[in-house]
Structure formats: C-alpha cells, structure tokens
Amino acid sequence: PEGRLTVAAAVGRGHLKVHRELADGSSWESQVELVTGEIGLDLAHFLEQSEQVQSAVLVGVLEGPEGVRAAGGMVVEALPGASAGALSTLETNLGALTGVSRLLESGSVEDLLEAVLGGLDREASERSEVRFRCSCRRDVLLPKLVALTAEEREELADERGLIEAQCAFCGARYVFSRGELDAQ
C-alpha cells in the first residue's frame, strides 16, 4: 500500500534471534523461525513460543516524500487470569484496526490506546517517556578486547596503535591503546 513499508518482501525467510542482557549481568538467547516476515506478527510469535505469553505486537512506519511521517508500536500481552470476555473484546478491537502508523499520524498515543483497549476496564498506573538506552560501557568492552590474541589485536590496531570499537546498538565509539590492553 502507498506510504507503507512492506517488510516481508525485504526480510524473507529466516529466524528471529533475541539476545537479552539483564541489569544483573546475566543474559539469555532465544530463537524462533520467522512465520510471516512482518515484524509485529513475528515478534508476537516469538513471545508466544519463547516466553509462552499470548501477545499482539503492533508496529508501523508511515513514510512520506520528506521521510518518516509517523512511526510507533505497542505490545499487548494477556495477563494470567484474563477473562475470555476481555480477550474477545481485545481481539475484536485489534481486528478493526486499519494500521498503527495511520492512527498515530491522525491522532495520539491515547487514540491508539483507546482503539486497542476500548471497552476494557483499565487504568493508567504510570506515564513515562520511552527511550532507547544502551548498556554498553568502556569497562565492559575492555576485557573482551584483552581476551583477543596479540595477533588479533595487531590486526585491529591502526597505524598509531589504537583499536577503535563501536557499539552495534547505539553507535558509541571507544578507543583503546595497545599499551592499555597489554597492561591488563
């Protein structure tokens, strides 16, 4: 459709692999096969298969001539003990949606919430700004570089003997000297 990114054609077949690093330093990884190539449906499939949580994942990006006009998303998870009536209302509401990005373009987050959760007993317990925050840190990266062999570090070093590492998530750059790594 016009103005809508078709992700499935670009993504194709494959797997969705999720690696989580928790605040306590532990991590886990899980993988499921892509079922549709559409981000929202495949994330919902992941949540159902990996975390055994019945979910709906709504995502959308609406492009225009000047770039992105609207983008957003929502994850709706069924809580333990949710009534059949509540789930039925939610399914009806989700089925009536014409698109997340169009709703965000023409309305607000509250409009999207009303479209999805209308008819359900609900209460906002907290409002907060959502933003990406990467947990990368120089002190976490240093031991990983120290673990490389001398030959591997030599290959990575530039003509000044510096090794630059860039976080794949946030783009932060960290520069280490050979001496700094050798001293560890």
Residue pairs with C-beta under 8 A, 6 or more apart in sequence:
3 62
3 63
3 64
3 69
4 60
4 61
4 62
4 63
4 99
4 101
5 61
5 63
7 37
7 38
7 39
8 36
8 37
8 38
9 37
11 34
11 37
12 37
13 34
13 37
14 33
14 34
15 31
15 32
15 33
15 34
16 31
16 32
16 33
16 34
16 42
16 43
16 45
16 46
17 29
17 30
17 31
18 29
18 30
18 31
18 46
18 50
19 27
19 28
19 29
20 27
20 28
20 29
21 27
21 135
23 135
30 46
30 50
30 51
32 42
32 45
32 46
32 49
32 50
34 42
35 41
35 42
35 45
36 42
36 45
39 57
39 59
40 56
40 57
40 58
40 59
40 73
41 57
43 55
43 57
43 59
43 75
44 55
44 56
44 57
47 53
47 54
47 55
47 57
47 75
47 77
48 54
48 55
53 77
53 78
54 77
54 78
54 87
55 75
55 76
55 77
55 78
56 75
56 76
56 90
56 94
56 116
57 73
57 74
57 75
57 76
58 73
58 74
58 75
58 76
58 94
58 97
58 100
58 112
58 116
59 72
59 73
59 100
60 70
60 71
60 72
60 73
60 99
60 100
60 101
60 102
60 104
61 68
61 70
61 71
61 101
62 68
62 69
62 70
62 71
62 99
62 101
62 102
62 104
62 105
63 69
69 101
69 105
70 101
70 102
70 104
70 105
71 101
71 104
72 100
72 101
72 104
72 109
72 112
73 100
74 100
74 112
74 113
74 116
76 90
76 94
76 116
76 117
78 87
78 90
86 120
86 121
89 119
89 120
90 116
90 117
90 120
93 115
93 116
93 117
93 118
93 119
94 116
96 115
97 103
97 115
97 116
100 112
103 111
103 112
103 115
104 112
132 170
134 167
134 169
134 170
134 172
136 167
136 169
136 170
136 172
138 174
141 165
141 174
142 176
142 180
142 181
142 184
143 184
145 153
145 163
145 165
145 176
145 181
146 181
146 184
148 156
153 163
153 178
153 181
156 163
157 163
157 178
158 164
161 177
161 178
161 179
162 175
162 176
162 177
162 178
163 175
163 176
163 177
163 178
163 181
164 173
164 174
164 175
164 176
165 173
165 174
165 175
165 176
166 172
166 173
166 174
167 173
167 174
